[in-house]
Amino acid sequence: MSRTEEFELIIVGGGPAGLCAAMYAGRGMLKTALLERGVPGGELLNTEWIDDYPGFEHVLGRELAQKMTAHALVFGAELRQENVESIVRREGGVFEVATTGGTTYEAPAVILTAGGTPTKLDVPGEHEYAGRGVSYCAVCDGAFFKGDTIAVVGGGDAAVEEADYLTRYAEKVYVIHRRDEFRASRILQERLFANPKIEVIWNKQVRELGGGPAGLESLLLEDTVTGDAQSLKATGCFIFIGFRPNTGLIKQHVAHDASGYVITDDRMMTSIPGLFAAGDLRVQLTRQVTTAVGDATTAAIAVEKFLKDRQAGVPGAKVGV
Ligand SMILES: Cc1cc2nc3c(=O)[nH]c(=O)nc-3n(C[C@H](O)[C@H](O)[C@H](O)COP(=O)(O)OP(=O)(O)OC[C@H]3O[C@@H](n4cnc5c(N)ncnc54)[C@H](O)[C@@H]3O)c2cc1C
């Protein structure tokens, strides 16, 4: 049976950004619902160790997720297990957030923190060795591969830039690309070609990732022209073949960049008044737990101001300083 519930703020997504926004919103005494389709924690749950969150030199991703969840709930935010299917702003400025469970949540402000999904190779071994050699984040995991031989898969800006970055840790970096030229910008390519630790393997696609109890050991490559197979020894495989921000929930036009990342102002408000965005789905230089919680802090505090202005009848309810 369908039903409607009213809140002052709805947060969509319970990763680091959503949990931090819920903590601040609860502390700001806003009646808040945090809607998360699974177990709260987001990408923290797919990360074995986090070594770059201030105050935690070495913490399990799932442990940090549990601590963030507990902290969000302390201040009174309501956590609901809900899969959101649409966000629509009605005339008058109230949002309808519809879930597959049949409940519609209504509020004058929404913070979208639904993250994004790295594109997978979809080959045998990828899931098995995720976190044990297979990674989608150079800044996060590069330091685990000091002195190793690793592979980077992809040919766009992310692959080429991150391959160069990874040579500060790895002894040797193979870049595997399925074509005979990169899509990456010229300047990034020049830097890559000038780096003696990098070797490009053209016209190859990864067919399988293999290893043992200690983690990844090798990649099975197939030539995209001849079909020949070869094995490449590597203890790491960094995959940069795309990242899709989870923005399909927004059913009205929202400003975004060419890759679909949401554009916000410095208060994290999107081009739709009252709709804020924080974390991995937002346009920004880097995507980390620290940046996600930073965005979320700004967004939650901006929402408080937005709601006050709205109540006071400030035209357009622009967020004041
Ligand atoms: C393998 C890996 C390792 C990483 N390691 C590190 C690291 O060591 N250090 C670091 O700082 N960063 C690391 N990162 C990056 C970091 O995890 C992200 O930057 C951070 O989690 C982003 O937080 P977020 O809240 O924006 O998004 P996410 O963590 O992606 O959370 C989004 C949440 O939204 C929920 N959601 C999505 N759609 C819906 C829907 N329709 N309805 C309801 N809920 C929905 C998802 O279930 C998810 O819980 C790593 C990332 C990966 C993939």
The ligand as a Tripos MOL2 file, in Angstrom:
@<TRIPOS>MOLECULE
LIG
   53    58     1     0     0
SMALL
NO_CHARGES

@<TRIPOS>ATOM
      1 C1         37.4980   -0.0090   -4.0050 C.3       1 LIG1
      2 C2         37.5020    1.3970   -3.4620 C.ar      1 LIG1
      3 C3         38.4520    1.7310   -2.5100 C.ar      1 LIG1
      4 C4         38.4500    3.0260   -1.9840 C.ar      1 LIG1
      5 N1         39.3770    3.3330   -1.0400 N.ar      1 LIG1
      6 C5         39.3840    4.5790   -0.4900 C.ar      1 LIG1
      7 C6         40.3440    4.9360    0.5060 C.ar      1 LIG1
      8 O1         41.1930    4.1450    0.8890 O.2       1 LIG1
      9 N2         40.2880    6.2030    1.0060 N.ar      1 LIG1
     10 C7         39.3600    7.1270    0.5790 C.ar      1 LIG1
     11 O2         39.3370    8.2360    1.0950 O.2       1 LIG1
     12 N3         38.4550    6.8130   -0.3660 N.ar      1 LIG1
     13 C8         38.4490    5.5720   -0.9170 C.ar      1 LIG1
     14 N4         37.5670    5.2610   -1.8910 N.ar      1 LIG1
     15 C9         36.6240    6.3000   -2.3580 C.3       1 LIG1
     16 C10        35.5070    6.4730   -1.3330 C.3       1 LIG1
     17 O3         35.0150    5.2020   -0.9420 O.3       1 LIG1
     18 C11        34.3800    7.3100   -1.9340 C.3       1 LIG1
     19 O4         34.9200    8.5410   -2.3650 O.3       1 LIG1
     20 C12        33.2640    7.5650   -0.9170 C.3       1 LIG1
     21 O5         32.7250    6.3420   -0.4600 O.3       1 LIG1
     22 C13        32.1670    8.4090   -1.5440 C.3       1 LIG1
     23 O6         31.1150    8.5300   -0.6460 O.3       1 LIG1
     24 P1         29.6210    8.8340   -1.1400 P.3       1 LIG1
     25 O7         28.8080    8.8570    0.0880 O.co2     1 LIG1
     26 O8         29.6400   10.0090   -2.0370 O.co2     1 LIG1
     27 O9         29.2240    7.6280   -2.0940 O.3       1 LIG1
     28 P2         29.1290    6.0630   -1.8300 P.3       1 LIG1
     29 O10        30.1370    5.6100   -0.8480 O.co2     1 LIG1
     30 O11        29.1750    5.4610   -3.1880 O.co2     1 LIG1
     31 O12        27.6780    5.8520   -1.1930 O.3       1 LIG1
     32 C14        26.5320    6.0030   -1.9550 C.3       1 LIG1
     33 C15        25.3950    5.2880   -1.2670 C.3       1 LIG1
     34 O13        24.1710    5.5880   -1.9420 O.3       1 LIG1
     35 C16        23.3760    4.4330   -1.9790 C.3       1 LIG1
     36 N5         22.4300    4.5370   -3.1000 N.ar      1 LIG1
     37 C17        22.7100    4.6360   -4.4190 C.ar      1 LIG1
     38 N6         21.5700    4.6880   -5.1410 N.ar      1 LIG1
     39 C18        20.5510    4.6160   -4.2480 C.ar      1 LIG1
     40 C19        19.1370    4.5930   -4.3850 C.ar      1 LIG1
     41 N7         18.5520    4.6420   -5.5830 N.pl3     1 LIG1
     42 N8         18.3700    4.5160   -3.2660 N.ar      1 LIG1
     43 C20        18.9530    4.4650   -2.0280 C.ar      1 LIG1
     44 N9         20.2910    4.4420   -1.8510 N.ar      1 LIG1
     45 C21        21.0840    4.5260   -2.9390 C.ar      1 LIG1
     46 C22        24.3900    3.3150   -2.1910 C.3       1 LIG1
     47 O14        23.8470    2.0640   -1.7920 O.3       1 LIG1
     48 C23        25.5260    3.7650   -1.2960 C.3       1 LIG1
     49 O15        25.4090    3.2590    0.0150 O.3       1 LIG1
     50 C24        37.5100    3.9780   -2.4370 C.ar      1 LIG1
     51 C25        36.5620    3.6250   -3.3980 C.ar      1 LIG1
     52 C26        36.5620    2.3520   -3.9270 C.ar      1 LIG1
     53 C27        35.5290    1.9810   -4.9610 C.3       1 LIG1
@<TRIPOS>BOND
     1     1     2 1
     2     2     3 ar
     3     2    52 ar
     4     3     4 ar
     5     4     5 ar
     6     4    50 ar
     7     5     6 ar
     8     6     7 ar
     9     6    13 1
    10     7     8 2
    11     7     9 ar
    12     9    10 ar
    13    10    11 2
    14    10    12 ar
    15    12    13 ar
    16    13    14 ar
    17    14    15 1
    18    14    50 ar
    19    15    16 1
    20    16    17 1
    21    16    18 1
    22    18    19 1
    23    18    20 1
    24    20    21 1
    25    20    22 1
    26    22    23 1
    27    23    24 1
    28    24    25 2
    29    24    26 1
    30    24    27 1
    31    27    28 1
    32    28    29 2
    33    28    30 1
    34    28    31 1
    35    31    32 1
    36    32    33 1
    37    33    34 1
    38    33    48 1
    39    34    35 1
    40    35    36 1
    41    35    46 1
    42    36    37 ar
    43    36    45 ar
    44    37    38 ar
    45    38    39 ar
    46    39    40 ar
    47    39    45 ar
    48    40    41 1
    49    40    42 ar
    50    42    43 ar
    51    43    44 ar
    52    44    45 ar
    53    46    47 1
    54    46    48 1
    55    48    49 1
    56    50    51 ar
    57    51    52 ar
    58    52    53 1
@<TRIPOS>SUBSTRUCTURE
     1 LIG1         1 GROUP 0 **** ****
